[in-house]
Amino acid sequence: MKFNLLKLATVVSVFIIFSFSGVVDAATLSIITNKDTYATGDQFNADIKIDSQDVGVNAGQATIKFSPAVLQVVSVDKTSSVFNFWIQDPTFDNNAGQITFIGGASSGLVGKSLQVVRVVFKAKGEGEANFIFTDGAITASDGSGTNVLSAMNKTTVNIASTAPTGAGPVQTIERTPITSDTNPSKPIVNVSLYPDPSKWYNISSKFSANWQLPNDISAVATALNKNPSTNPSTSQGIFNNQSFSALADGVWYLHVRFYNNIGGSVTNHYRLAIDTVPPSASEIKFLDGVISDNPVPTIDFQAKDQLSGIDNYNIQIDSNPSFDIKENIYTLPAQKPGKHILKVGVQDKAGNKIENKIEFEILPITSPKIFSTSTNVFVGEGGLFVNGKSTPNSSVILDVIDEKESVFYNFKTNSDENGIWSMKIDSPLKKGTYYVLATAQDTRGALSLPVKSDAVFVKDRPILTIFGFGITYSMLIVILLIILVGGYIIGWYSNKLLNRQRQRRILISERDVTSSFNVMKKDVTKALKNWEDGKLENHELTEIEFLLKHINDNIDKLQKYIISGIKDIGRK
């Protein structure tokens, strides 16, 4: 029950990966057969292959439909598969005409003809038989299960009552050759799928070969086998190209020979070297262990390739650029403390590749201590001083960083026999806040974790000091601007207050003058009325005299008040 639950969970996980991973154009699924036409009753192989197109892949699944009226599956063979575990074993249904599988590999694989499954079919009826992928996925070995399937190629075979024999069909040329007095020259053969006979190739597919025909050639003989010295003598006529079925892995030779009226030419034994199987890779071993304080660990990885042989090893550490090496024992470049991912790719001479990865950890050495840093550092002058303690007679790497942790300067100093170290950094800095990172380094190149100093504030140098407070040029400019702006604001506001006071004084003066004139006018009016009435008896004269004196007093007061008011109005 536990096994079934585990298997179910695995199937569900893989289904989620296949269904929802982002698609990146890369790998293809194909079905390869040896020939295009078979006879009724023939059994033939159909190989399901992956072309990874230089992308590491580690899992695949597919559903293939075939024509059940024409074909039936005899068996499904996974013994030569690049997959070493199966979430769903390859199964078939002859009634429905369907084949399904879900498999994976523990390592990343790269190749153009990676073998997944071999299906043995039997031709049971005549007609056209199609192999169609109705569903599929291929995942990259990138740690996230990215679906990299870009194409699923359809394949068609014909089933006839009889099938052609021989290496492959040819189209003969009808012509009359000229007479020659020498044997023909050696044929020059071109094979576009395998252009260089000295190399290994990792693709197995139907291919064609062609050659130029001199005018004296009366017959062409060909043969395809694993014998490097066959001299073909049986001719199918005059032809300049021929098609061939996909080749199994190994070294083959296409033999092409010309004939004329004198005899046969030297045979061109064109070498065809096929290797579609990736190397077998062993465990990656760290000689000091996967956890050590050695910053330059040595690794050992054994790999074998049965056919073409190992060509190179590819090393990648974390996300850094990869590089090739030739030996299987290698000392890594110096690594910083912490955990790292090492990926080792083993590539054979045909271009097939297998990738393994492992996590390793570099332990840090003892970190240094920072005692103090400069408190007064001025813009553009340098003079940053820092000191501390580390292990005796070791190196201390100093990085000057800003608040965004961008490195401005990098220096190295050494500690003395007591471990004391110091450094004066005269490189200029811009205004801002900085820190010093100190990292210890021993003679092996092993590093400590960095320690961070207190903040170092780089500021402008003051042009004068008042009561212990430094005033810089920029501060002085700001102060002067504040004074000017403040003076302007104060003057504007004071003038506004004075104008308000002046308006109030004018209003008061207008009111008082008007009141005084009204009193005088009242007294004058009363005196004139008594004069006009002719009633100037002694008591009236006395009253007029009083009024005139009162008017005179008011005139004196008004004179003084007007002069005083004018002075107040004009006063700031």
Number of C-alpha atoms within 10 A of each C-alpha: 6 7 8 9 10 11 14 13 12 13 15 12 12 20 15 12 18 23 14 11 16 13 16 13 12 19 26 21 25 20 23 23 21 19 19 15 17 22 18 20 17 13 16 17 20 19 21 20 24 24 22 26 16 15 19 23 31 26 28 25 23 20 18 21 20 22 18 19 16 20 24 22 22 14 14 19 14 16 12 13 19 25 22 16 14 16 16 14 13 22 14 21 14 16 10 11 18 21 19 18 19 23 23 23 17 15 22 23 29 31 29 22 27 27 21 25 22 21 22 16 19 20 23 17 18 18 17 15 20 18 20 19 22 12 12 22 26 29 29 24 23 12 8 11 20 21 26 26 24 17 16 20 13 15 17 15 16 18 22 17 11 13 14 13 8 10 15 14 13 16 13 15 10 9 10 10 15 12 13 14 10 13 17 23 16 14 21 14 19 17 17 11 15 22 13 15 15 11 14 23 26 25 26 22 17 16 15 16 18 17 15 12 19 14 14 20 26 22 22 24 20 21 21 22 15 14 14 16 12 18 19 17 16 12 16 15 16 21 21 16 18 17 15 19 17 15 21 15 17 15 18 19 20 22 23 27 25 28 21 22 17 13 15 22 20 15 21 21 23 21 20 25 24 22 29 28 29 31 26 18 20 12 12 19 15 19 13 13 14 18 15 17 22 21 21 19 21 16 17 16 18 14 19 16 19 13 20 25 17 23 18 18 21 17 20 16 19 12 10 8 8 13 11 15 13 12 13 16 15 16 13 14 12 15 19 19 20 14 15 17 14 18 19 24 25 31 28 28 20 24 24 29 29 26 25 19 17 15 13 17 19 22 19 20 18 16 19 26 21 20 14 13 21 16 13 14 21 20 16 16 15 16 18 22 16 19 17 18 19 25 23 15 16 18 23 29 19 22 21 22 18 16 11 8 12 11 15 13 14 13 13 14 15 20 21 16 12 11 17 19 25 19 18 15 16 12 12 17 21 15 14 15 15 23 19 25 22 27 23 29 24 16 9 11 16 20 27 23 19 21 15 17 18 15 16 19 18 23 17 21 17 15 12 12 10 7 5 7 9 14 17 16 14 13 14 14 12 12 13 12 12 12 12 12 12 12 12 12 12 12 12 11 12 13 13 12 12 14 14 12 15 17 13 13 17 16 11 13 19 13 11 16 16 12 13 16 15 12 14 19 12 13 17 15 11 14 18 11 11 16 13 9 8 9 12 14 10 9 10 15 15 12 16 20 13 14 18 16 12 15 20 13 13 16 15 11 14 18 13 11 15 15 11 12 19 13 11 15 17 9 9 11
